[in-house]
Amino acid sequence: MVKWIVDSFIFEDAKIPENAFKNAGIEFFKFDYIPFLTDKIEVPYSTTEPIVVYSSINAVNHLRSFYGCYYRELSYDCNVYMALLEVPPTAFLNHDHLYCTFGSLCDDYNFYYDMFGMDELFFRPNKGRKEFTGYVISRDMMRSELSAIEYMYNMEKDSMILVSTPKAILEETRFIIGNREILGASRYRVGGELHEDDKVDQACINFVNDILKKSYWVPDDLFVIDIAVTEDGPKIVELNAFSCAGWYAGINQQDMIEKVSKIVERNFNNNGE
């Protein structure tokens, strides 16, 4: 029987939906991961069992030995999934991008503004395990923003950064994918404001289904894909690992727990474990 390991801090207000697990008939082990203080997580389950890991990104590396830990770290680097996912380049929101090191930005950020011919640009880490959240920075604020990023996130000079032009986004939706099927979806931002519900644009659903049908490569059996609605149609914002990606309020938690548990149990049995 599938069980779950859950980090309370991945849920809103650190409240695990215990009733959802209970109603689904799924046993789970709860822990509270405290960065820099938690050295080891003592789990009462065996790594030979089908165990689903759902944790904050800070804790996931402690749990990678479990079968249901869906976190292939390198697969979620921008340069990896943007190269391997079999879609047209323009399917990505930030298709007009380049990569540089954080050090080169600090040395001469004007070079990149001049190259794009703009006074505002979008910056985000290349790593899926993002050191900081991507956002638009104006030229006149760049020096202070770089200092803040370096201080707050201890950025290495050789860390790769994706640079792109700013985009107008109407709304954003998160899709949970399991064995090439949409398991659930939730809008999480509308008009630039946080807004969580299940009113998902049908064009986005069709867009994601088309990706799953045509791309031989996907990062894992379970993963997350974020889609933006733009004036030019749906675009891929990013891919994320299932085991450390929030679900948002538009996704029915019990339904997701049941669907994921069935997939993990079936895959576990099919793999001859």
LUMKOL-558705 format. One record per residue (C-alpha): residue number from 1; residue in three letters; x, y, z. Coordinates in nm, 4 decimals. Last residue first. Layout:
residues N
> NUM | ALA | X | Y | Z
...
END
This chain:
residues 273
> 273 | GLU | 1.0042 | -0.3912 | -0.7219
> 272 | GLY | 0.9088 | -0.5316 | -1.0572
> 271 | ASN | 0.8906 | -0.1995 | -1.2377
> 270 | ASN | 0.5233 | -0.2621 | -1.3077
> 269 | ASN | 0.4512 | -0.2879 | -0.9343
> 268 | PHE | 0.6159 | 0.0475 | -0.8557
> 267 | ASN | 0.4526 | 0.2111 | -1.1557
> 266 | ARG | 0.1088 | 0.0934 | -1.0469
> 265 | GLU | 0.1626 | 0.1978 | -0.6839
> 264 | VAL | 0.2987 | 0.5379 | -0.7876
> 263 | ILE | 0.0114 | 0.5996 | -1.0286
> 262 | LYS | -0.2542 | 0.4935 | -0.7775
> 261 | SER | -0.1043 | 0.7140 | -0.5048
> 260 | VAL | -0.0902 | 1.0121 | -0.7397
> 259 | LYS | -0.4579 | 0.9806 | -0.8276
> 258 | GLU | -0.5726 | 0.9352 | -0.4670
> 257 | ILE | -0.3650 | 1.2232 | -0.3303
> 256 | MET | -0.4800 | 1.4482 | -0.6151
> 255 | ASP | -0.8466 | 1.3710 | -0.5517
> 254 | GLN | -0.8029 | 1.4334 | -0.1804
> 253 | GLN | -0.6335 | 1.7670 | -0.2473
> 252 | ASN | -0.8818 | 1.9046 | -0.4997
> 251 | ILE | -0.6734 | 2.1443 | -0.7066
> 250 | GLY | -0.7927 | 2.5043 | -0.7430
> 249 | ALA | -0.6331 | 2.5966 | -0.4103
> 248 | TYR | -0.2716 | 2.5717 | -0.5201
> 247 | TRP | -0.0794 | 2.2445 | -0.5740
> 246 | GLY | 0.2643 | 2.3364 | -0.4442
> 245 | ALA | 0.5768 | 2.1919 | -0.6087
> 244 | CYS | 0.8391 | 1.9916 | -0.4167
> 243 | SER | 0.7787 | 1.6287 | -0.5080
> 242 | PHE | 0.6316 | 1.7091 | -0.8485
> 241 | ALA | 0.9488 | 1.8638 | -0.9901
> 240 | ASN | 0.8935 | 2.1844 | -1.1832
> 239 | LEU | 0.8646 | 2.2878 | -1.5487
> 238 | GLU | 0.8551 | 2.6531 | -1.6514
> 237 | VAL | 0.6519 | 2.9355 | -1.8057
> 236 | ILE | 0.5241 | 2.7452 | -2.1081
> 235 | LYS | 0.3080 | 2.9667 | -2.3300
> 234 | PRO | -0.0644 | 2.9793 | -2.4044
> 233 | GLY | -0.1872 | 3.2245 | -2.6703
> 232 | ASP | -0.0217 | 3.5251 | -2.8359
> 231 | GLU | -0.2068 | 3.7727 | -2.6119
> 230 | THR | -0.0681 | 3.5707 | -2.3238
> 229 | VAL | -0.2011 | 3.2935 | -2.1007
> 228 | ALA | 0.0848 | 3.1484 | -1.8979
> 227 | ILE | 0.1398 | 2.7786 | -1.8311
> 226 | ASP | 0.3193 | 2.6126 | -1.5413
> 225 | ILE | 0.4147 | 2.2459 | -1.5787
> 224 | VAL | 0.4451 | 2.0034 | -1.2885
> 223 | PHE | 0.5935 | 1.6544 | -1.2774
> 222 | LEU | 0.5094 | 1.2884 | -1.2260
> 221 | ASP | 0.6431 | 1.0161 | -1.4556
> 220 | ASP | 0.9549 | 1.2313 | -1.5026
> 219 | PRO | 1.1207 | 1.5034 | -1.7103
> 218 | VAL | 0.9238 | 1.4415 | -2.0308
> 217 | TRP | 1.0827 | 1.3457 | -2.3609
> 216 | TYR | 0.8769 | 1.1907 | -2.6401
> 215 | SER | 0.7006 | 1.5222 | -2.6899
> 214 | LYS | 0.3946 | 1.5084 | -2.9171
> 213 | LYS | 0.1101 | 1.3841 | -2.6970
> 212 | LEU | 0.2203 | 1.5488 | -2.3741
> 211 | ILE | 0.2712 | 1.8809 | -2.5528
> 210 | ASP | -0.0710 | 1.8558 | -2.7196
> 209 | ASN | -0.2352 | 1.7831 | -2.3844
> 208 | VAL | -0.0680 | 2.0931 | -2.2402
> 207 | PHE | -0.1952 | 2.3189 | -2.5204
> 206 | ASN | -0.5474 | 2.1715 | -2.5068
> 205 | ILE | -0.5636 | 2.2420 | -2.1328
> 204 | CYS | -0.4270 | 2.5923 | -2.1871
> 203 | ALA | -0.6882 | 2.6620 | -2.4577
> 202 | GLN | -0.9546 | 2.5412 | -2.2162
> 201 | ASP | -0.8626 | 2.8199 | -1.9715
> 200 | VAL | -0.8658 | 2.6896 | -1.6146
> 199 | LYS | -1.1283 | 2.8127 | -1.3707
> 198 | ASP | -1.0149 | 2.5893 | -1.0818
> 197 | ASP | -0.9204 | 2.8716 | -0.8450
> 196 | GLU | -0.6220 | 3.0553 | -0.6937
> 195 | HIS | -0.5673 | 3.4292 | -0.7464
> 194 | LEU | -0.2364 | 3.5976 | -0.6635
> 193 | GLU | -0.2254 | 3.9207 | -0.8639
> 192 | GLY | -0.0461 | 3.9866 | -1.1942
> 191 | GLY | -0.3691 | 4.0023 | -1.3916
> 190 | VAL | -0.4635 | 3.6543 | -1.2704
> 189 | ARG | -0.2248 | 3.4293 | -1.0766
> 188 | TYR | -0.2657 | 3.0796 | -0.9349
> 187 | ARG | -0.4969 | 2.9009 | -1.1755
> 186 | SER | -0.5254 | 2.5405 | -1.0738
> 185 | ALA | -0.4893 | 2.2116 | -1.2569
> 184 | GLY | -0.5344 | 1.8422 | -1.1888
> 183 | LEU | -0.4212 | 1.4967 | -1.2977
> 182 | ILE | -0.3362 | 1.5942 | -1.6554
> 181 | GLU | -0.2113 | 1.2777 | -1.8235
> 180 | ARG | 0.1353 | 1.1826 | -1.9469
> 179 | ASN | 0.2019 | 0.9303 | -1.6674
> 178 | GLY | 0.1112 | 1.1942 | -1.4089
> 177 | ILE | 0.1048 | 1.5682 | -1.4801
> 176 | ILE | 0.0030 | 1.8392 | -1.2326
> 175 | PHE | -0.0835 | 2.1592 | -1.4208
> 174 | ARG | -0.0260 | 2.5067 | -1.2748
> 173 | THR | -0.2043 | 2.8029 | -1.4317
> 172 | GLU | -0.1010 | 3.1621 | -1.4983
> 171 | GLU | -0.3046 | 3.4629 | -1.6087
> 170 | LEU | -0.2889 | 3.7621 | -1.8429
> 169 | ILE | 0.0885 | 3.7722 | -1.8794
> 168 | ALA | 0.2623 | 4.0604 | -2.0584
> 167 | LYS | 0.6236 | 3.9582 | -2.1154
> 166 | PRO | 0.9532 | 4.1181 | -2.0113
> 165 | THR | 1.2509 | 4.0455 | -2.2410
> 164 | SER | 1.4868 | 3.7650 | -2.1439
> 163 | VAL | 1.7926 | 3.6850 | -1.9328
> 162 | LEU | 1.8509 | 3.3373 | -1.7890
> 161 | ILE | 2.1190 | 3.3300 | -1.5187
> 160 | MET | 2.3940 | 3.0711 | -1.4693
> 159 | SER | 2.5711 | 3.0568 | -1.1340
> 158 | ASP | 2.9456 | 3.1200 | -1.1809
> 157 | LYS | 2.9564 | 3.4169 | -0.9410
> 156 | GLU | 2.7894 | 3.2142 | -0.6665
> 155 | MET | 2.4778 | 3.3662 | -0.5150
> 154 | ASN | 2.4657 | 3.3907 | -0.1358
> 153 | TYR | 2.0876 | 3.4257 | -0.1492
> 152 | MET | 2.0319 | 3.7400 | 0.0582
> 151 | TYR | 2.3652 | 3.9149 | -0.0015
> 150 | GLU | 2.4129 | 3.8346 | -0.3691
> 149 | ILE | 2.0473 | 3.8979 | -0.4450
> 148 | ALA | 2.0499 | 4.2301 | -0.2568
> 147 | SER | 2.3675 | 4.3468 | -0.4308
> 146 | LEU | 2.2218 | 4.2504 | -0.7685
> 145 | GLU | 1.9034 | 4.4412 | -0.6894
> 144 | SER | 2.0996 | 4.7551 | -0.5884
> 143 | ARG | 2.2943 | 4.7488 | -0.9149
> 142 | MET | 1.9885 | 4.6719 | -1.1259
> 141 | MET | 1.7571 | 4.9469 | -1.0092
> 140 | ASP | 1.8362 | 5.1969 | -1.2860
> 139 | ARG | 1.8306 | 4.9246 | -1.5513
> 138 | SER | 1.4876 | 4.7999 | -1.4513
> 137 | ILE | 1.4428 | 4.4530 | -1.3094
> 136 | VAL | 1.1684 | 4.2057 | -1.4077
> 135 | TYR | 1.1375 | 3.8954 | -1.1903
> 134 | GLY | 1.2593 | 3.5408 | -1.1379
> 133 | THR | 1.2393 | 3.3982 | -0.7875
> 132 | PHE | 1.5758 | 3.3506 | -0.6204
> 131 | GLU | 1.8209 | 3.0628 | -0.5742
> 130 | LYS | 1.5980 | 2.8574 | -0.7995
> 129 | ARG | 1.6219 | 2.4817 | -0.7638
> 128 | GLY | 1.5263 | 2.4505 | -1.1279
> 127 | LYS | 1.8602 | 2.6119 | -1.2001
> 126 | ASN | 1.8840 | 2.8718 | -1.4756
> 125 | PRO | 1.8293 | 3.1500 | -1.2260
> 124 | ARG | 1.5828 | 3.4208 | -1.3294
> 123 | PHE | 1.6071 | 3.7648 | -1.4890
> 122 | PHE | 1.3515 | 3.9612 | -1.6928
> 121 | LEU | 1.4650 | 4.2863 | -1.8520
> 120 | GLU | 1.3774 | 4.6555 | -1.8317
> 119 | ASP | 1.5720 | 4.9403 | -1.9958
> 118 | MET | 1.5630 | 4.7794 | -2.3383
> 117 | GLY | 1.7843 | 4.7516 | -2.6466
> 116 | PHE | 1.8302 | 4.3778 | -2.5958
> 115 | MET | 2.2091 | 4.4089 | -2.6276
> 114 | ASP | 2.2097 | 4.7428 | -2.4453
> 113 | TYR | 2.0307 | 4.5941 | -2.1442
> 112 | TYR | 2.2735 | 4.3032 | -2.1539
> 111 | PHE | 2.5892 | 4.5167 | -2.1694
> 110 | ASN | 2.4495 | 4.7445 | -1.8989
> 109 | TYR | 2.4852 | 4.4539 | -1.6529
> 108 | ASP | 2.8636 | 4.4827 | -1.6637
> 107 | ASP | 3.0610 | 4.3176 | -1.3823
> 106 | CYS | 2.7638 | 4.2136 | -1.1690
> 105 | LEU | 2.5893 | 4.0600 | -1.4671
> 104 | SER | 2.9106 | 3.8808 | -1.5646
> 103 | GLY | 2.9374 | 3.7368 | -1.2151
> 102 | PHE | 2.5817 | 3.6049 | -1.2230
> 101 | THR | 2.6826 | 3.4105 | -1.5298
> 100 | CYS | 2.5117 | 3.4515 | -1.8637
> 99 | TYR | 2.2338 | 3.2813 | -2.0532
> 98 | LEU | 2.0286 | 3.4204 | -2.3401
> 97 | HIS | 1.6581 | 3.4486 | -2.4025
> 96 | ASP | 1.3981 | 3.5103 | -2.6676
> 95 | HIS | 1.1979 | 3.1947 | -2.5859
> 94 | ASN | 1.0972 | 3.3323 | -2.2456
> 93 | LEU | 0.7300 | 3.2293 | -2.2623
> 92 | PHE | 0.8186 | 2.8954 | -2.4174
> 91 | ALA | 0.6099 | 2.7668 | -2.7104
> 90 | THR | 0.8211 | 2.9955 | -2.9320
> 89 | PRO | 1.0992 | 2.7350 | -2.9351
> 88 | PRO | 0.8628 | 2.4859 | -3.1040
> 87 | VAL | 0.7928 | 2.1851 | -2.8796
> 86 | GLU | 0.9828 | 1.8625 | -2.8149
> 85 | LEU | 1.0927 | 1.9165 | -2.4550
> 84 | LEU | 1.4663 | 1.8469 | -2.4638
> 83 | ALA | 1.6234 | 2.1899 | -2.5193
> 82 | MET | 1.3936 | 2.4024 | -2.3037
> 81 | TYR | 1.3973 | 2.1205 | -2.0483
> 80 | VAL | 1.7747 | 2.1263 | -2.0128
> 79 | ASN | 1.8616 | 2.4966 | -2.0472
> 78 | CYS | 1.5911 | 2.5855 | -1.7955
> 77 | ASP | 1.7216 | 2.3493 | -1.5273
> 76 | TYR | 1.4365 | 2.1223 | -1.4254
> 75 | SER | 1.5836 | 1.7988 | -1.5616
> 74 | LEU | 1.8996 | 1.8614 | -1.3561
> 73 | GLU | 1.7202 | 1.8012 | -1.0266
> 72 | ARG | 1.5407 | 1.4795 | -1.1012
> 71 | TYR | 1.2937 | 1.5218 | -0.8169
> 70 | TYR | 1.0062 | 1.2778 | -0.8053
> 69 | CYS | 1.0609 | 1.0990 | -0.4760
> 68 | GLY | 0.8228 | 0.8046 | -0.5033
> 67 | TYR | 1.0834 | 0.5303 | -0.4763
> 66 | PHE | 1.2463 | 0.6699 | -0.1620
> 65 | SER | 1.6222 | 0.7314 | -0.1720
> 64 | ARG | 1.5703 | 1.0999 | -0.2575
> 63 | LEU | 1.4447 | 1.1888 | 0.0895
> 62 | HIS | 1.7154 | 1.4137 | 0.2388
> 61 | ASN | 1.7484 | 1.5920 | -0.0964
> 60 | VAL | 1.3808 | 1.6900 | -0.0719
> 59 | ALA | 1.4125 | 1.8964 | 0.2443
> 58 | ASN | 1.5024 | 2.2399 | 0.1086
> 57 | ILE | 1.2630 | 2.1957 | -0.1846
> 56 | SER | 0.9710 | 2.1628 | 0.0536
> 55 | SER | 0.8243 | 1.8149 | 0.0650
> 54 | TYR | 0.5985 | 1.5607 | -0.0995
> 53 | VAL | 0.7631 | 1.2198 | -0.1174
> 52 | VAL | 0.5440 | 0.9261 | -0.2203
> 51 | ILE | 0.6496 | 0.5893 | -0.0752
> 50 | PRO | 0.6212 | 0.2640 | -0.2698
> 49 | GLU | 0.8147 | 0.0414 | -0.0272
> 48 | THR | 1.1781 | -0.0749 | -0.0518
> 47 | THR | 1.2984 | 0.2574 | 0.0928
> 46 | SER | 1.1379 | 0.1506 | 0.4196
> 45 | TYR | 0.9143 | 0.3726 | 0.6296
> 44 | PRO | 0.9489 | 0.5167 | 0.9818
> 43 | VAL | 1.1277 | 0.8323 | 0.8543
> 42 | GLU | 1.3977 | 1.0032 | 1.0619
> 41 | ILE | 1.4842 | 1.3248 | 0.8796
> 40 | LYS | 1.8474 | 1.4288 | 0.9201
> 39 | ASP | 2.0351 | 1.7562 | 0.9652
> 38 | THR | 1.7382 | 1.9792 | 1.0512
> 37 | LEU | 1.8735 | 2.3119 | 1.1805
> 36 | PHE | 2.0013 | 2.4814 | 0.8645
> 35 | PRO | 1.6498 | 2.4845 | 0.7161
> 34 | ILE | 1.3747 | 2.3638 | 0.9535
> 33 | TYR | 1.1792 | 2.0700 | 0.8113
> 32 | ASP | 0.8587 | 1.9873 | 0.9925
> 31 | PHE | 0.7638 | 1.6213 | 0.9525
> 30 | LYS | 0.4488 | 1.4248 | 0.8793
> 29 | PHE | 0.4280 | 1.0565 | 0.7955
> 28 | PHE | 0.1318 | 0.9496 | 0.5864
> 27 | GLU | -0.1182 | 0.6665 | 0.5608
> 26 | ILE | -0.3658 | 0.6870 | 0.2734
> 25 | GLY | -0.7327 | 0.5916 | 0.3064
> 24 | ALA | -0.8393 | 0.8728 | 0.0738
> 23 | ASN | -1.0673 | 1.0075 | 0.3470
> 22 | LYS | -0.7757 | 1.0034 | 0.5919
> 21 | PHE | -0.5360 | 1.1714 | 0.3501
> 20 | ALA | -0.7894 | 1.4455 | 0.2748
> 19 | ASN | -0.8707 | 1.4752 | 0.6452
> 18 | GLU | -0.5041 | 1.5384 | 0.7250
> 17 | PRO | -0.4799 | 1.8303 | 0.4852
> 16 | ILE | -0.1297 | 1.9323 | 0.6122
> 15 | LYS | -0.1323 | 2.2853 | 0.7514
> 14 | ALA | 0.1977 | 2.4709 | 0.7089
> 13 | ASP | 0.0042 | 2.7954 | 0.6448
> 12 | GLU | -0.0362 | 2.6747 | 0.2860
> 11 | PHE | 0.1245 | 2.3338 | 0.2382
> 10 | ILE | 0.4922 | 2.2796 | 0.1528
> 9 | PHE | 0.5839 | 2.3613 | 0.5124
> 8 | SER | 0.4125 | 2.0523 | 0.6536
> 7 | ASP | 0.6681 | 1.8228 | 0.4911
> 6 | VAL | 0.4919 | 1.5077 | 0.3793
> 5 | ILE | 0.6069 | 1.1459 | 0.3506
> 4 | TRP | 0.3330 | 0.9442 | 0.1835
> 3 | LYS | 0.2254 | 0.5804 | 0.1872
> 2 | VAL | 0.1330 | 0.3420 | -0.0942
> 1 | MET | 0.0000 | 0.0000 | 0.0000
END
